[in-house]
Amino acid sequence: MMDLENLTIESAHKGMLKKEFTCTELVQAYLDKIRKENKEINDFLEITEKLALEQAKKIDNKIERGEKIEGLEGIPIAIKDNILVDGYKCTAGSKILENYKATYDATVIKRLKDAGAIIIGKTNLDEFAMGSSTENSAYGVVKNPIDKTRVPGGSSGGSAAAVVANHCLGAIGSDTGGSVRQPASFCGIVGYKPSYGMVSRYGLIAMSSSLDQIGTFAKTIEDAKLIFDVIKGKDEMDSTIIDQKTLLRQGFGGQAKLQNLRIGVPKEYFAEGINPKVKEKIQKAIDVFKSTGAEIKEISLPLTDYALAVYYIIMPAEVSANLARFDGIKYGFAVRNKKQETRLDSARQARNNLLDSYLKTRAQGFGDEPRRRIILGTYVLSAGYRDAYYNKAQKVRALIKKEFDEAFKSVDVILTPTAPTPAFKIGDKKDPLSMYLSDIYTTPASLAGLPAISVPCGEVNNMPIGLQIIGPQFYDEFIFEIAQIFGQLSK
Amino acid sequence: MISKEQIEHIAKLARIELTEKEEEKFANDLSSILDYIDKLNKVDTENIKPIQQITGLESVVRKDEVKNPSTSLGASKILDQAPNKQGNYFKVPKILE
């Protein structure tokens, strides 16, 4: 019997090598567990069983022939349902894409398949990745497997829940303002958002293009890094990917020494709004570093207070542009008046019919949150308001980036809480603004394009919380090293 | 504050039909979000250039050539997704007499 509870990517890899179980047995064990528990947790929208078992068979044949297998070969990975897997439905958690079938593989999927990873299913999410609790999906609320009366966080709540429920060994999510890190914190697992420009977004359904990055979930830091190493890097289908040979900082090659490390703790992340018990736990995590000789510096990032306001201009503006493509013509859900298909009375009426089809398709296809953000975005970009809102926000964003750059001259890494509270109860946050505030600690790094990782650092009232490690732009390898050191120290 | 009339106008620009009740709800939601956003006016941005690309990359281009015809998706696969089609075409509402 396989011990899924304690299995990691590394140990599953060893298990297959030592022939303790076959890849097919491993995949079957996960499929059985998902089938049993998905009704309640609702983390999966579709189980890609056929694809998974086909892939598993290939790996088993390879092992049988005595061929070498790499780290991700035969490892079941779950995919957020806003990332395209050829031939399978991709709904983005929205009714408007209820029947949409992906016509190609996203770059990250192609790379996972090439690396031999098993795509086990598509996970539930807030509609179009808009939300912080995964209560906004057109396909029902996702429950936190640790306490089913609570949310798993969002928007990648299905992916985070799938990892902690042992429905897979790792998962892919997308993080625009915290959508990987915050659910990782709420579910007690590792969640990593790369620097902007590290992972191709080709085949990710766009939400806010200047912020969207695909990130990874796993039970351990090593596992999250293993998946990242497979999906990262240059892709001619996404022109924002940086040339990593020249830009990617290499960290210390596994030799990071805490004695020389300067750690910044920004006081703005511990001000009003934070749960005092969360504050205490984060303080304890920082003390772990301190006890080994790292230098802890209190720093100030005064613009932190404005990050969420900047985010709620730039993101909806880009949402309103990106979601304009859902018009009921090329794909997806459509409302059409019978009469439009037949005879028409006049050109004016014909135009009105087309307009009516757009209005009704988008009214019925989109849920509340996408509609709210499209309307907000359209407003901040409309004639007379663009300068006051959008351009102002892009200027403050430039200042936020500069503030981080300045801070990183005197510290190597910044530590903060990932979220101000542990997972909240389902149905607790009814007004949009209070929901938005749960991303208050994750949006600054997104706006500045910085790498950030959430690692588990204890519990508050029996619910996990996360420590966020933010590094300078493109120091992705480095923050993994720091996270690993923390992981070992806090064992 | 944002009025119900403004919401009605903006929603039409965004091609989303709202009921009267929804107009009211969205006017309320957006007003409180805009109130929150207004705090940006406290930040001095005189002579600051707005961010265009966070990584500093500019005008990334490639040669305009077909690279891999075998990976091109093919019309039928894409047309299969259309709510309305006829032959090799998307079928759209008629807009001319």
Interface residues (C-beta under 8 A of the other chain):
Chain A: Y100 K101 T103 Y104 S195 Y196 G197 S210 E236 S239 T240 I242 L303 D305 Y306 L308 A309 V310 Y312 I313 S320 A324 D327 G328 I329 K330 Y331 G332 F333 A334 R336 N337 Q340 E341 L344 S346 A347 A350 R351 N353 L354 L355 S357 Y358 L359 K360 R362 A363 F366 R371 R372 I374 I375 L376 T378 Y379 S382 Y389 N391 K392 A393 Q394 K395 V396 R397 A398 L399 K401 D431 P432 L433 Y436 L447 A448 G449 Q473
Chain B: I2 Q6 I7 I10 A11 K12 L13 A14 R15 I16 E17 L18 F26 D29 L30 S32 I33 Y36 I37 D38 K39 L40 N41 K42 V43 T45 I48 K49 P50 I51 Q52 Q53 I54 T55 L57 V60 V61 R62 K67 L73 K77 I78 D80 Q81 A82 P83 N84 F90 K91 V92 P93 K94 I95 L96 E97
